[in-house]
């Protein structure tokens, strides 16, 4: 992996607008090991108090990252692939 891209992922916790399998968010397992998770497959993110991510496949991951940080990374991912470009999807009442 390109050093600049790796540095960006390490800093932002996501791969950004690079096409392909790098459209993922970085999260950290309870044992401290970081891994990349495809945000398109995330169904729910809950706090029990540990942050638990449930995928559409039913697979669950318990991570160290706070729920607010995981949600921020998911939103950033969707914005990077322009899935949140429609104001109605973003929750805005009126287009500007």
Buried (B, 14 or more C-beta within 10 A) or exposed (E): EEEEEEEBBEEBBBBBEBEEEBBBBBBBEEEEEBEBBEBBEBEEBEEEEEBBBBBEEEEEBEBBBEBEBBBBBBBBBBEBBEBBEEEEEEEEEEEE
